[in-house]
């Protein structure tokens, strides 16, 4: 099943129709009521798109433009120009060791990260910025809200294949500056937003099995063993997720951190984290240490349907932000708000005077 975020579906409907986002959300909620809540918001949005004649998935097979690559796709083929190359890294866990490398490619529709595993990672040494790559038989995962094409030993890469060109490339850039919001202002679907607050509660990390090659969640079969998508038995690695509660004075919110961000938050390596899996009681001092710590987070807001609450999926962690800088920023924002309110009030007073004259 291909996964397309709710906001992307809404944006596609807006692009192809004259409907406002507010009207689209009204239609989605009406469809949810009509179906007695027996469908997700994404599913309701798909139905609305179909009723309006909007094609959500423009292309799912053959050579794909980057904008048409969706999480969950298999056997993906695409072409792009290399925008950035990252160093090859070797990793060591309790279960295995290996190599991983990544790079960014782009075409005229967007950019995407390509992740190389095992023997594929060695090819990073032959690739440089500006090269044209043809990616064949990759699979797509979502990582902290962003799509990635992963390449294992069944995939292949052609470097500067004859006759293949990529023109009018949409240049890869840094993540757009995040929009600062107070926790009370967060709304479902908010992406690339920044929040600042104090950790008031911390929970133990939860460990789960993953496929060592793809990084996908792995679950035991009926025989208690683990298998990859090809049906081959694997020895799983472990990843982890951790939650804290953040308070900024306007509201509190539960924030989820996945592996890389857990390591950043706790200043721990993967090997150090896996020690807690064997003895979670040793993590208790870390929980106490986190309490009262101020952090700045960038990520996306998500509604947990099971508990009917807003949660924050963390994508970037900034430790020990300068309190003075944050106070000055808040004062500046408040001053700007006061000016806007004052202007609005003056406008209302003028309107009232005109009405009284008339």
C-alpha positions in Angstrom: 0.0 0.0 0.0 1.4 3.3 -1.1 1.4 6.0 1.6 0.6 9.6 0.9 0.3 12.0 3.8 -3.1 13.6 4.4 -1.7 17.1 3.7 -0.3 15.9 0.3 -3.7 14.6 -0.7 -5.3 17.9 0.3 -2.7 19.9 -1.6 -3.3 17.7 -4.7 -7.1 18.4 -4.5 -6.4 22.1 -4.1 -4.1 22.1 -7.1 -6.7 20.4 -9.3 -9.8 22.2 -8.1 -10.9 25.6 -7.0 -11.7 24.4 -3.5 -10.1 26.0 -0.5 -8.3 23.8 2.1 -11.1 24.7 4.6 -13.8 23.4 2.2 -11.8 20.2 1.5 -11.6 19.5 5.2 -15.3 20.0 5.6 -15.9 17.4 2.8 -13.5 15.0 4.5 -15.2 15.4 7.9 -18.6 14.9 6.3 -17.4 11.7 4.6 -16.0 10.5 8.0 -19.5 11.1 9.5 -21.2 9.5 6.6 -19.1 6.3 7.0 -19.5 6.4 10.8 -15.7 6.8 11.4 -15.0 3.4 9.8 -12.2 4.9 7.7 -9.2 7.1 8.3 -8.9 10.7 7.3 -6.5 9.7 4.6 -9.0 7.2 3.2 -11.8 9.8 3.3 -9.6 12.3 1.5 -8.9 9.6 -1.2 -12.7 9.2 -1.7 -13.2 12.9 -1.9 -10.5 13.1 -4.5 -12.0 10.3 -6.5 -15.5 12.0 -6.4 -14.0 15.2 -7.7 -12.1 13.4 -10.5 -8.7 14.2 -9.0 -6.0 11.6 -9.8 -3.9 11.3 -6.7 -1.3 8.8 -8.0 -0.2 10.2 -11.3 2.2 7.3 -12.0 3.1 4.2 -10.0 5.0 2.1 -12.5 7.9 2.5 -15.0 10.5 5.2 -14.7 9.2 7.7 -12.1 9.7 11.4 -11.6 10.8 12.0 -8.1 7.6 13.8 -7.1 5.7 10.6 -8.0 7.8 8.3 -5.7 5.7 7.2 -2.7 6.5 5.4 0.5 5.8 1.7 0.2 6.8 1.4 -3.5 8.9 -1.6 -4.5 11.0 -2.1 -7.6 11.4 1.7 -8.2 13.2 3.1 -11.2 14.1 6.8 -11.4 16.8 9.1 -12.8 18.4 12.1 -11.1 21.4 14.4 -10.9 23.6 14.0 -7.8 23.3 17.1 -5.6 25.1 15.9 -2.5 27.2 12.9 -1.5 27.7 11.8 2.1 30.5 9.7 3.5 30.4 5.9 3.7 29.9 4.8 7.3 30.6 1.5 8.9 28.4 0.3 11.8 28.7 -2.3 14.5 25.8 -3.7 16.6 25.5 -6.7 18.9 24.2 -8.7 16.0 26.1 -7.6 12.9 28.3 -5.1 11.2 27.9 -3.5 7.9 28.3 -0.4 5.7 25.8 2.3 4.7 26.1 5.4 2.5 23.7 7.9 1.1 23.4 10.7 -1.4 20.8 13.2 -2.7 19.6 13.2 -6.3 17.2 15.6 -8.0 15.2 16.1 -11.2 12.9 18.8 -12.4 10.2 17.8 -9.9 12.1 17.5 -6.6 14.9 15.8 -4.7 15.2 12.6 -2.7 17.7 10.7 -0.6 19.2 7.4 -1.9 20.4 5.0 0.8 23.0 2.3 -0.1 23.5 -0.8 2.0 26.2 -3.4 2.1 28.1 -3.8 -1.2 26.0 -1.1 -2.7 27.5 1.4 -0.2 31.0 0.9 -1.8 29.8 2.5 -5.0 29.6 5.9 -3.2 33.3 6.3 -3.8 32.7 6.3 -7.5 29.9 8.9 -7.4 30.4 12.7 -7.4 28.2 15.7 -7.4 26.8 16.4 -10.9 26.7 12.8 -12.0 23.5 11.4 -13.5 22.3 8.2 -11.8 19.8 5.7 -13.0 18.3 3.9 -10.0 16.7 0.5 -10.6 14.8 -1.8 -8.3 15.0 0.3 -5.2 12.3 0.3 -2.5 10.9 3.3 -0.7 10.7 4.0 3.0 9.5 6.9 5.0 12.1 8.3 7.5 10.9 11.0 9.9 8.3 12.2 7.4 10.7 12.1 4.4 10.8 9.5 1.6 14.0 7.6 0.9 14.9 5.1 -1.9 16.8 2.2 -0.3 19.2 0.0 -2.4 20.1 -3.5 -1.3 21.9 -6.3 -3.2 18.9 -6.7 -5.5 19.1 -3.1 -6.8 21.4 -1.6 -9.3 22.8 1.9 -10.1 24.0 3.1 -13.5 26.4 6.1 -13.3 26.2 8.5 -16.2 24.3 6.1 -18.5 24.7 7.0 -22.2 21.8 9.1 -23.6 20.3 9.9 -20.2 20.0 13.6 -19.3 18.4 15.5 -16.5 17.6 19.1 -17.3 16.1 22.0 -15.3 17.0 20.3 -12.0 15.2 21.4 -8.9 18.3 22.2 -6.8 18.5 20.4 -3.5 18.7 22.8 -0.6 18.7 22.8 3.2 15.4 22.2 5.0 13.3 25.4 4.8 13.3 27.4 8.0 10.9 25.9 10.4 7.9 27.9 11.5 7.9 28.5 15.3 4.7 27.7 17.0 3.5 27.5 20.6 2.3 24.0 21.6 -1.3 25.3 22.0 -1.1 26.5 18.3 -0.2 23.2 16.8 -2.7 21.6 14.4 -2.9 18.2 12.9 -0.8 18.0 9.8 1.6 20.8 10.7 5.0 20.0 9.2 8.4 21.6 9.6 7.3 23.4 12.8 9.6 24.4 15.7 8.6 24.2 19.3 10.6 25.2 22.4 9.9 24.0 26.0 10.9 22.2 29.1 10.9 18.4 29.5 8.5 17.6 32.4 8.2 13.9 32.0 10.4 11.2 30.3 9.7 7.6 29.5 11.9 4.5 29.0 12.9 3.7 25.4 11.1 0.9 23.7 13.1 -1.5 21.6 11.9 -3.3 18.5 13.3 -5.6 15.9 14.3 -4.4 12.4 15.6 -6.0 9.2 19.4 -5.3 9.3 19.5 -4.6 5.5 16.4 -2.5 5.0 15.8 -1.1 8.4 12.2 -2.0 8.2 10.3 -3.2 11.2 10.6 -7.0 11.6 8.0 -9.2 13.3 8.4 -12.9 14.2 6.7 -15.5 12.1 4.6 -18.3 13.6 7.8 -20.3 14.2 9.2 -17.4 16.2 11.9 -16.7 13.6 12.3 -13.5 11.5 12.2 -13.3 7.7 12.8 -10.5 5.2 10.4 -9.7 2.3 12.0 -12.3 0.2 11.3 -15.0 2.8 14.9 -15.4 3.8 15.5 -15.9 7.5 17.3 -13.0 9.1 18.9 -12.2 12.5 17.2 -8.9 13.4 18.8 -5.7 14.6 17.2 -3.4 17.1 16.0 0.1 16.9 14.2 2.2 19.5 11.7 4.9 20.2 11.3 7.2 23.2 8.8 9.7 24.4 9.0 12.8 26.6 6.4 15.4 27.6 7.2 19.0 26.7 5.7 22.1 28.4 6.0 25.6 26.9 3.6 27.4 29.3 0.7 27.3 26.8 0.2 23.5 26.7 2.0 20.2 27.1 2.6 17.7 24.3 4.0 14.2 24.1 7.0 14.1 21.8 8.3 11.0 20.0 12.0 10.5 19.2 13.2 7.7 17.0 16.7 6.2 16.9 18.9 9.1 15.6 17.0 11.7 17.6 17.0 9.5 20.7 20.8 9.3 20.5 21.0 13.1 20.0 18.7 13.8 22.9 20.6 11.6 25.3 24.0 12.1 23.8 24.4 8.3 23.5 25.8 6.0 20.8 23.8 3.1 19.4 26.0 0.6 21.4 25.3 2.5 24.6 21.5 2.6 23.9 21.4 -1.2 23.3 22.8 -1.8 26.7 19.5 -0.5 28.2 17.7 -3.1 26.3 19.3 -5.8 28.5 18.7 -3.8 31.7 16.1 -1.1 31.4 16.4 -0.2 35.1 19.8 1.4 34.3 17.9 4.0 32.3 16.2 5.5 35.4 19.0 8.1 36.1 18.7 9.3 32.5 15.0 10.0 33.0 15.8 12.1 36.1 18.5 14.0 34.2 16.2 15.0 31.4 13.6 16.6 33.7 13.8 20.3 33.6 16.0 20.3 30.5 15.0 22.9 27.8 15.1 21.8 24.2 14.1 23.1 20.8 12.5 20.6 18.5 11.6 20.6 14.8 9.1 18.1 13.4 5.5 17.5 12.6 2.3 17.4 14.6 0.2 14.3 14.4 -3.1 13.2 16.0 -3.0 9.9 17.8 -6.4 8.6 17.0 -6.3 5.8 19.7 -5.8 8.3 22.5 -7.4 11.3 20.7 -4.5 13.6 21.4 -2.0 15.7 19.5 1.6 14.4 19.5 4.8 15.7 18.0 7.1 13.6 15.8 10.6 14.9 16.3 12.9 15.2 13.3 15.6 17.6 14.6 16.8 18.1 18.2 18.6 21.2 19.5 20.0 20.8 23.0 20.6 23.7 25.4 19.1 26.5 23.3 20.1 30.0 24.6 17.3 31.1 27.0 18.1 34.8 26.4 17.8 34.3 22.6 14.5 32.5 23.0 13.1 35.2 25.4 14.1 37.9 22.9 12.5 36.0 20.1 9.2 35.6 22.0 9.2 39.3 23.0 9.7 40.2 19.3 6.9 37.9 18.2 4.6 39.3 21.0 5.5 42.9 19.9 4.6 42.0 16.3 1.3 40.5 17.4 0.5 43.6 19.5 1.1 45.8 16.5 -1.1 43.7 14.3 -3.9 43.7 17.0 -3.5 47.5 17.4 -3.9 48.0 13.7 -6.9 45.7 13.6 -8.5 47.6 16.5 -7.9 51.0 14.8 -9.4 49.7 11.6 -12.5 48.5 13.5 -12.8 52.0 15.2 -12.6 53.7 11.9 -15.3 51.4 10.4 -17.6 52.0 13.4 -17.2 55.8 13.1 -18.0 55.7 9.4 -21.1 53.6 10.1 -22.2 56.1 12.8 -21.8 59.0 10.3 -23.8 57.2 7.7 
